[in-house]
Each structure stands twice: as C-alpha cells, then as structure tokens.
Amino acid sequence: MARRTVDFEGILPAMVTPFLEGEGTVDEPALARLTDRLIKAGSGGLIPCGSTGEFPALSLAERRRVTEVVVEAAAGRVPVAPHTGTLSTRDTIELSQHAEAAGSSGVMIIPPFYEPLPWPVVVKYYETIASSIGIPIIVYNLPGATGMRPTGEQIAELAAIEGVDWIKDSSADAVSLTELIQRYGDRIGVMNGWDTLTLYGLLAGTRASVWGAANFIPELCVELFDAAARRRDLDAACEVWTRIWPICNFLETSGSYVAAVKAGCELIGEPAGPPRAPILPLDKATRARLGQLLEVSRRVPVNR
C-alpha cells in the first residue's frame, strides 16, 4: 500500500461539532462556516471529531458525515485529520478508511479507553489499523481518559510502526512532553494537546498544537505560534500568552471543557449550538466570567 506522509505544523484547532438548537442534529452549514473561518485565521490544519468535537456522543454515521463536511469545506487548503478512535478495532478501521476515502490527510486515534489494554495489545491495535490505510496516524495520548501513561520507550515502539508518524500529547505533563521531544522527536512528530502547556510546548520544540480554544480565538492562537515557534520572539510570545493563558486556565477548570468552548464561540458571535446531553451549557455566571476574559484578551467587547 502506498503510504503518504504529512508535515503537520502550526495551530490545529480541535474543532467543536455544531448542533442545531432544539433538534440536537449536526449543523452542517455552521460546521462548514467554522472550517472556513479557522482556515482564514491561519490554522495549520483541522482536527474534527476529537474530544472537543464530542465524539463519544456522535454516532459512527455522524462522525463520517462531519469528516466529509470538513474535508469538503477545507477544499485542500490545509490538512484535515479527524479523530477516528473507537472502542473496537473494526469500527476504528471503518472510520479511518472512510476518512482516507473522503480526502483526509491523516487520522488521530486514541487507544480503546473503556478497559485499559495490556501494552502489547495496544501495539497490535495500531499495527492493524496502520496496515489498513495509507495515511498517517496521530497517536492520541490522553491518560485522563484511557488510564494509560505510556513511557517514552513505548511511544518509540509505536513510532516504529509504518504509518504511525505523530503523537498528540495530552498528558498535562511537561516533563513527559519534553522527553518525547528531546529523546524521540527524531522518530515521531510531537504535538502538544494540553492548553495551558501551549507556550511551553512551542518553545520546547513541538511542531504543532491541537487546541480547543482555537475555535473562538484562532487569530490569537496563530499569533502565539508565529511569535514562539517561527520568529522565536520570546517577548512577543509572552505578551500574547498573557492574554491567552487565563482563557486556557478557565477552559480546564470550568467544569466542562466542551461547554466552555461552545460558550466562547457564542460569545464572539459564531454560535455552535449547545453541547449534546448529558453535557449542559455553562450557567450564566460562569459564561459571564468567560466573557470578561475574552474582552481582556481580544481588547474588544463580546456579545453578552
């Protein structure tokens, strides 16, 4: 099988999945508009159907359709790598093969997470999926959901699988992230996936950041990447980060990351509908705090 490689770089928004008010179905026009807006803001790629995209609440058919809408709206301008991980090898292969056929540049895959698997089984899982597609895999390392904290040596074992080219590290562990970059960065591309470590990750050498906040502050996120990773202008990067960090901290401590990101979209005038039940929207007081943080970061009023 011919194997593609993709040089992911920059800010890769972990996209929300817009839902229609009342109906709860995917709002495809809003999803297409979001795709276009994020690309025009300078995003380096797009990650639909991830945790921020509420993938556990989406059916397989909905995940396929979200991928199709994003790929079509992106129109080849940036790489699209939907999350295709599920609890079964069969369903993950089905979603991954569909993503490739739809025109995706890669796929992001979390290990099965309901019951943590022995490490050799995890390796076999990625080997099986990699052999079924010709686009690269981004390993989604999210210990908070999977219960697994793979070592650097174990990540290197996954990197030895043909087609496993990247890792999104959402461990929230700066030491672990540094080890990946320093010891294994020549074998696997490293993306940061923990909001409050974004500046550190960029300065430490990550080539991309998968970031939920980029749904509603994409320009600031891109500005940070440009200052920290491209120009290596520490003063400029720290100035932007001073405006962004309170928002990232809010998202991680608000009680519901997804609800907070969707509230952010509504506050800037780009609503993405409510989160899907059982997740509830932010209460008024919490939403108001986010609005205040946004006004400070963007230096313009937001829609209350």
C-alpha positions as CSV (number, residue, x, y, z in Angstrom):
1,M,0.0,0.0,0.0
2,A,1.3,3.4,-1.0
3,R,2.0,5.4,2.2
4,R,1.5,9.2,2.5
5,T,3.3,11.5,4.9
6,V,2.1,14.9,6.1
7,D,4.2,17.6,7.7
8,F,1.7,19.0,10.2
9,E,2.7,22.4,11.5
10,G,1.1,25.3,13.4
11,I,-2.2,25.6,15.2
12,L,-4.6,22.7,14.6
13,P,-8.0,23.5,16.1
14,A,-9.7,20.6,17.9
15,M,-13.0,21.5,16.3
16,V,-16.3,21.7,18.0
17,T,-19.2,19.9,16.4
18,P,-22.0,22.5,15.9
19,F,-25.5,21.2,16.8
20,L,-28.9,22.7,15.9
21,E,-30.8,24.2,18.8
22,G,-33.7,22.0,19.9
23,E,-33.0,19.3,17.3
24,G,-29.6,18.2,18.5
25,T,-28.6,17.2,15.0
26,V,-25.3,18.3,13.4
27,D,-25.5,21.8,11.9
28,E,-23.7,21.2,8.7
29,P,-23.7,24.8,7.4
30,A,-22.3,26.0,10.7
31,L,-19.6,23.3,10.5
32,A,-18.6,24.4,7.0
33,R,-18.5,28.1,8.1
34,L,-16.4,27.2,11.1
35,T,-14.0,25.3,8.8
36,D,-13.6,28.3,6.5
37,R,-13.2,30.7,9.4
38,L,-10.5,28.7,11.1
39,I,-8.5,28.3,7.9
40,K,-8.8,32.0,7.0
41,A,-7.5,32.8,10.6
42,G,-4.3,30.9,9.7
43,S,-4.8,27.5,11.1
44,G,-2.3,24.9,10.0
45,G,-4.7,22.0,9.9
46,L,-8.0,20.8,11.4
47,I,-8.9,18.0,13.8
48,P,-12.7,17.2,13.8
49,C,-14.4,14.6,15.9
50,G,-12.0,14.8,18.8
51,S,-12.8,15.2,22.4
52,T,-13.8,18.9,21.9
53,G,-15.9,17.6,19.0
54,E,-17.9,15.4,21.4
55,F,-17.0,12.2,19.6
56,P,-18.3,9.9,22.3
57,A,-21.8,11.4,21.8
58,L,-21.7,11.0,18.0
59,S,-22.8,8.0,16.0
60,L,-20.5,6.4,13.5
61,A,-22.7,7.9,10.7
62,E,-22.4,11.3,12.2
63,R,-18.6,11.1,12.5
64,R,-18.4,10.1,8.9
65,R,-20.6,13.0,7.9
66,V,-18.7,15.5,10.0
67,T,-15.4,14.4,8.3
68,E,-17.0,14.8,4.9
69,V,-18.3,18.3,5.6
70,V,-14.9,19.5,7.0
71,V,-12.9,18.0,4.2
72,E,-15.2,19.4,1.5
73,A,-15.2,22.9,3.1
74,A,-11.4,22.8,3.6
75,A,-11.0,22.1,-0.1
76,G,-7.4,21.1,0.2
77,R,-6.3,24.4,1.8
78,V,-5.0,22.7,5.0
79,P,-4.6,19.1,6.1
80,V,-7.6,17.5,7.9
81,A,-7.1,14.7,10.3
82,P,-10.3,13.5,12.0
83,H,-10.2,11.5,15.2
84,T,-11.3,8.0,14.3
85,G,-10.6,6.1,17.5
86,T,-13.4,3.9,19.0
87,L,-13.6,1.0,21.4
88,S,-13.3,-1.6,18.7
89,T,-10.6,-2.3,16.0
90,R,-13.4,-2.9,13.5
91,D,-15.1,0.5,13.9
92,T,-11.8,2.4,14.0
93,I,-10.7,0.8,10.8
94,E,-14.1,1.6,9.2
95,L,-13.9,5.3,10.2
96,S,-10.2,5.5,9.3
97,Q,-10.8,4.0,5.8
98,H,-13.7,6.3,5.3
99,A,-11.6,9.3,6.3
100,E,-9.0,8.4,3.8
101,A,-11.6,7.9,1.0
102,A,-13.2,11.2,1.9
103,G,-9.9,13.0,1.4
104,S,-8.4,13.3,4.9
105,S,-4.7,13.8,5.2
106,G,-4.4,11.7,8.3
107,V,-6.3,10.4,11.3
108,M,-5.9,10.8,15.0
109,I,-6.6,7.7,17.1
110,I,-6.9,7.2,20.8
111,P,-6.4,3.7,22.2
112,P,-9.6,1.9,23.3
113,F,-10.3,3.5,26.6
114,Y,-13.2,1.8,28.5
115,E,-11.0,-1.0,29.8
116,P,-7.2,-0.3,29.6
117,L,-5.4,-2.9,27.5
118,P,-2.1,-4.6,28.0
119,W,0.6,-2.7,26.1
120,P,1.2,-5.5,23.5
121,V,-2.5,-5.4,22.7
122,V,-2.2,-1.6,22.2
123,V,0.7,-2.1,19.8
124,K,-1.2,-4.7,17.9
125,Y,-4.2,-2.3,17.7
126,Y,-2.1,0.4,16.0
127,E,-0.3,-2.1,13.7
128,T,-3.7,-3.4,12.5
129,I,-5.1,0.0,11.8
130,A,-1.9,1.3,10.1
131,S,-1.9,-1.7,7.8
132,S,-5.4,-0.9,6.6
133,I,-4.9,2.7,5.5
134,G,-2.3,4.7,3.6
135,I,-2.5,8.0,5.5
136,P,-0.5,8.8,8.7
137,I,-1.8,8.1,12.2
138,I,-1.5,10.6,15.1
139,V,-1.5,8.7,18.4
140,Y,-3.8,10.5,20.8
141,N,-2.2,10.2,24.2
142,L,-4.9,11.2,26.8
143,P,-4.2,9.4,30.1
144,G,-7.1,11.1,31.8
145,A,-9.5,9.1,29.5
146,T,-7.5,6.0,28.8
147,G,-5.9,5.3,32.2
148,M,-2.7,4.6,30.4
149,R,0.6,6.6,30.7
150,P,2.9,5.1,28.1
151,T,6.6,5.6,28.6
152,G,8.9,7.2,26.1
153,E,10.2,3.8,25.1
154,Q,6.6,2.6,24.5
155,I,5.9,5.6,22.3
156,A,9.1,4.8,20.4
157,E,7.7,1.3,19.9
158,L,4.5,2.8,18.3
159,A,6.7,5.1,16.2
160,A,8.4,2.0,14.7
161,I,5.1,1.0,13.1
162,E,5.0,2.2,9.5
163,G,2.4,4.9,9.3
164,V,2.4,6.0,12.9
165,D,4.1,9.3,12.4
166,W,2.8,11.6,15.1
167,I,1.7,11.9,18.7
168,K,-0.7,14.4,20.3
169,D,0.4,14.5,23.9
170,S,-2.4,15.5,26.2
171,S,-0.8,14.1,29.3
172,A,-0.6,17.6,31.0
173,D,3.0,16.6,32.0
174,A,5.7,19.0,30.8
175,V,8.4,16.6,31.8
176,S,6.9,13.8,29.7
177,L,6.4,16.2,26.8
178,T,10.0,17.3,27.0
179,E,11.2,13.7,27.0
180,L,9.2,13.0,23.9
181,I,10.7,16.0,22.1
182,Q,14.3,15.5,23.2
183,R,14.6,11.7,23.1
184,Y,12.1,10.6,20.5
185,G,11.4,13.7,18.3
186,D,13.6,12.2,15.5
187,R,11.3,9.2,15.3
188,I,7.8,10.7,15.8
189,G,6.4,14.2,15.4
190,V,5.2,15.7,18.6
191,M,2.1,17.8,19.0
192,N,1.0,19.4,22.3
193,G,-2.6,18.8,23.2
194,W,-2.8,20.4,26.7
195,D,-4.0,24.1,26.5
196,T,-2.1,25.5,29.5
197,L,1.2,24.0,28.2
198,T,0.9,25.5,24.8
199,L,3.6,28.2,25.1
200,Y,6.0,25.8,26.9
201,G,5.4,23.2,24.2
202,L,6.1,25.6,21.4
203,L,9.3,26.9,23.0
204,A,10.4,23.3,23.8
205,G,10.1,22.3,20.1
206,T,6.6,20.9,19.4
207,R,5.8,21.4,15.7
208,A,2.1,21.8,16.2
209,S,-0.6,22.3,18.8
210,V,-4.0,20.8,18.8
211,W,-6.1,23.4,20.6
212,G,-9.8,23.7,21.5
213,A,-9.5,27.4,22.4
214,A,-8.6,28.0,18.7
215,N,-12.3,27.6,17.9
216,F,-13.1,31.0,19.2
217,I,-9.7,32.8,19.5
218,P,-8.0,31.4,16.4
219,E,-6.2,34.6,15.5
220,L,-4.6,34.9,18.9
221,C,-3.5,31.2,18.8
222,V,-1.9,31.7,15.4
223,E,-0.2,34.9,16.6
224,L,1.3,32.9,19.5
225,F,2.6,30.2,17.2
226,D,4.1,32.8,14.9
227,A,5.9,34.6,17.7
228,A,7.0,31.5,19.7
229,A,7.7,28.9,17.0
230,R,8.5,30.8,13.8
231,R,10.1,34.1,14.9
232,R,11.4,32.9,18.3
233,D,10.4,36.3,19.7
234,L,10.1,35.5,23.4
235,D,8.9,38.9,24.5
236,A,6.1,38.9,21.8
237,A,5.1,35.3,22.6
238,C,4.9,36.1,26.4
239,E,2.7,39.2,25.7
240,V,0.3,37.2,23.6
241,W,0.3,34.3,26.2
242,T,-0.5,36.7,29.0
243,R,-3.8,37.4,27.1
244,I,-4.5,33.7,26.2
245,W,-3.5,31.8,29.4
246,P,-6.4,33.0,31.6
247,I,-8.8,31.6,28.9
248,C,-6.9,28.3,28.7
249,N,-7.0,28.0,32.5
250,F,-10.7,28.8,32.5
251,L,-11.4,26.1,30.0
252,E,-9.5,23.5,32.0
253,T,-11.2,24.4,35.3
254,S,-14.8,25.4,34.2
255,G,-16.2,22.0,34.9
256,S,-16.9,21.3,31.2
257,Y,-14.3,22.0,28.6
258,V,-16.7,21.3,25.7
259,A,-19.4,23.6,27.1
260,A,-16.9,26.3,27.8
261,V,-15.5,26.2,24.2
262,K,-19.1,26.3,22.8
263,A,-19.9,29.3,25.1
264,G,-16.8,31.0,23.7
265,C,-18.0,30.5,20.1
266,E,-21.3,32.1,21.0
267,L,-19.7,35.0,22.8
268,I,-17.7,36.0,19.7
269,G,-20.8,35.8,17.5
270,E,-20.1,32.4,16.0
271,P,-22.5,30.1,17.8
272,A,-22.0,26.3,17.6
273,G,-25.2,25.3,19.4
274,P,-25.4,23.6,22.7
275,P,-23.3,20.6,23.8
276,R,-25.1,17.3,23.4
277,A,-26.7,15.8,26.5
278,P,-25.8,14.8,29.1
279,I,-23.3,17.8,28.9
280,L,-25.1,21.0,29.9
281,P,-24.3,24.6,28.7
282,L,-22.4,26.8,31.1
283,D,-24.5,28.6,33.7
284,K,-24.9,32.3,33.3
285,A,-22.3,33.3,36.0
286,T,-19.6,31.0,34.5
287,R,-20.4,32.2,31.0
288,A,-20.1,35.8,32.1
289,R,-16.6,35.1,33.6
290,L,-15.6,33.7,30.2
291,G,-17.0,36.8,28.5
292,Q,-14.9,39.1,30.7
293,L,-11.7,37.1,29.9
294,L,-12.5,37.3,26.2
295,E,-12.9,41.1,26.4
296,V,-9.5,41.4,28.0
297,S,-7.8,39.0,25.6
298,R,-9.3,40.4,22.4
299,R,-9.5,44.0,23.6
300,V,-12.9,44.4,22.1
301,P,-16.4,43.9,23.5
302,V,-18.0,40.5,23.1
303,N,-21.6,39.5,22.6
304,R,-23.2,39.1,26.0
